[in-house]
Amino acid sequence: MMIEIDNKVVSSEILEQRFCCNLPRCLGKCCVHGDSGAPLTPNEALTLEQILDKVKPYMTPQGIATVQEQGVALTDSDGDLVTPLNDGKECAFTVFENGIATCAIEKAWNNGIVDFRKPISCHLYPIRVKEYSTFTAINYHQWDVCAPARELGEQIDLPVYRFLKDAIIRAYGKEFYGQLEDAAKLLSLRTE
């Protein structure tokens, strides 16, 4: 089922499915696996160019070399703007701590060095957004590397939209998030 809010069409799975990242179990594989880097908007690519020198101290030498060679963004085989990959593997901004993949950009943000947290596509995951000429499709993406997140989400009964509250507000605002909450309440009444 789809829910329409303004010019956005939202999959009801975002309200119904459970999710909570479980880094000790998944090891941040979403930063490592996949065919392309993190999807970027043109503004995000520009921002990454502007903050790169502040983020570099948090990056790996290989990540720095990849970005120096390929830039902070490139167009993948699908025609999407994405971050580059280290040797076709992890995102160039990936760093590893105790075997867990994390984000150099977010580390710089956490330390108050930059104002940009990370690409919105990363912050919103497992939500995937597709822009069309007349509306925005907001869908739930189910990936096998996130099985531990689905299990933990079920255990603690945390819907996807609540897990992603900060990211959704960052992307679409508090009013939109409130409308999602209202839709979730209505949906739960219908299923009781």
TABEL-V369684 format. One record per backbone hydrogen bond with DSSP energy under -0.5 kcal/mol. NH is the residue of the N-H (numbers start at 1). CO is the residue of the C=O. If there is no record, write none. Layout:
nh=NH co=CO
nh=NH co=CO
//
This chain:
nh=3 co=10
nh=5 co=3
nh=5 co=8
nh=8 co=5
nh=9 co=136
nh=10 co=3
nh=10 co=8
nh=11 co=138
nh=12 co=1
nh=14 co=11
nh=15 co=12
nh=16 co=12
nh=17 co=13
nh=19 co=158
nh=20 co=149
nh=25 co=22
nh=26 co=22
nh=27 co=23
nh=29 co=26
nh=31 co=28
nh=32 co=29
nh=33 co=29
nh=37 co=83
nh=40 co=81
nh=45 co=41
nh=46 co=42
nh=47 co=43
nh=48 co=44
nh=49 co=45
nh=50 co=46
nh=51 co=47
nh=52 co=48
nh=54 co=51
nh=55 co=51
nh=56 co=52
nh=58 co=55
nh=59 co=55
nh=59 co=56
nh=64 co=60
nh=65 co=61
nh=66 co=62
nh=67 co=63
nh=68 co=64
nh=69 co=65
nh=70 co=66
nh=71 co=67
nh=74 co=82
nh=76 co=74
nh=76 co=80
nh=79 co=76
nh=82 co=74
nh=83 co=38
nh=86 co=90
nh=87 co=85
nh=88 co=85
nh=89 co=86
nh=91 co=31
nh=92 co=84
nh=94 co=91
nh=95 co=102
nh=97 co=100
nh=100 co=97
nh=101 co=27
nh=102 co=95
nh=104 co=93
nh=107 co=103
nh=108 co=104
nh=109 co=105
nh=110 co=106
nh=111 co=107
nh=112 co=109
nh=113 co=108
nh=114 co=108
nh=117 co=115
nh=121 co=39
nh=122 co=119
nh=123 co=119
nh=124 co=120
nh=125 co=121
nh=125 co=122
nh=127 co=124
nh=128 co=139
nh=130 co=137
nh=132 co=135
nh=136 co=7
nh=137 co=130
nh=138 co=9
nh=138 co=136
nh=139 co=128
nh=139 co=137
nh=141 co=126
nh=142 co=140
nh=143 co=141
nh=146 co=143
nh=147 co=144
nh=150 co=146
nh=151 co=147
nh=152 co=148
nh=153 co=149
nh=154 co=150
nh=155 co=151
nh=156 co=152
nh=157 co=153
nh=157 co=154
nh=158 co=153
nh=159 co=157
nh=160 co=17
nh=161 co=14
nh=163 co=159
nh=164 co=160
nh=165 co=162
nh=168 co=164
nh=169 co=165
nh=170 co=166
nh=171 co=167
nh=172 co=168
nh=173 co=168
nh=173 co=169
nh=177 co=173
nh=178 co=174
nh=179 co=175
nh=180 co=176
nh=181 co=177
nh=182 co=178
nh=183 co=179
nh=184 co=180
nh=185 co=181
nh=186 co=182
nh=187 co=183
nh=188 co=184
nh=189 co=185
nh=190 co=186
nh=191 co=187
nh=192 co=188
nh=192 co=189
//
